[in-house]
Amino acid sequence: MRTALLQSSGRPGSVAENLKVLDEAAGRAAAAGAGLLVTSELFLTGYAIGDDVTVLAEPADGDAADTIARTATRHGLAIAYSYPERTGDTVHNSLQLVSADGTRLANYRKTHLFGDFEHEHFTPGDQPVVQAELDGLTVGLLVCYDVEFPENARAHALAGTDLLLVPTALMHPFQFVAESVVPVRAFENQIYIAYVNRVGQEGESEFAGLSTLVGPDGVARTRAGRGEELLLADVDPAFLAASRETNPYLRDRRPGLYGPRG
């Protein structure tokens, strides 16, 4: 499955403008043969926008979700987009996957919040593994800081995830996460990882870019620079199966040696 990674901060503070940016990117991705488009963290609203992130939060089936479903249908590709999700008085940092026919396939709420801003504005989710089937692949969802905990990626691997989607807002000076941690997570768990970052300056935050799609061999299939970019790379199920045979980490595990002890 050809996968498109939209490395962009969109237009922070404007949902309407970000929906336009997403629609334009979806058109370019579909024209290039992509079956899936993935955005950066909190693409719908912007990340470093203070209290506005909660003001602009919407339910999973809100107006923006309906617009994105129509965008997916119009261009004929699935879209995974990150947004602040409102449920009553609670706001989550969420990622929703919509199919090419506009069906909402999965919605994940970030389980590990990063920094004072996120702890002030969001409630962490409590479901560590959220998956959906897409074009013969089991697609898993995480958000940013989540992938820096090895337990999260391993839980997905054990649950059968083939492609792990990770929108992020990775800031300087933590670019080693994109350059080193993410490839290791892909290799040690024998999965593909699509890691999609923001770029530029928002408030006091400077985002590092360096979005990538990494294979189960730990090798980047594509890697962005520091500016806005639409990346394209293929997820190959046959290569994934062969890599898992060559590197049988999950089969060779001995969890009794390092699991919880009484």
Disulfide bonds with the S-S distance in Angstrom:
none
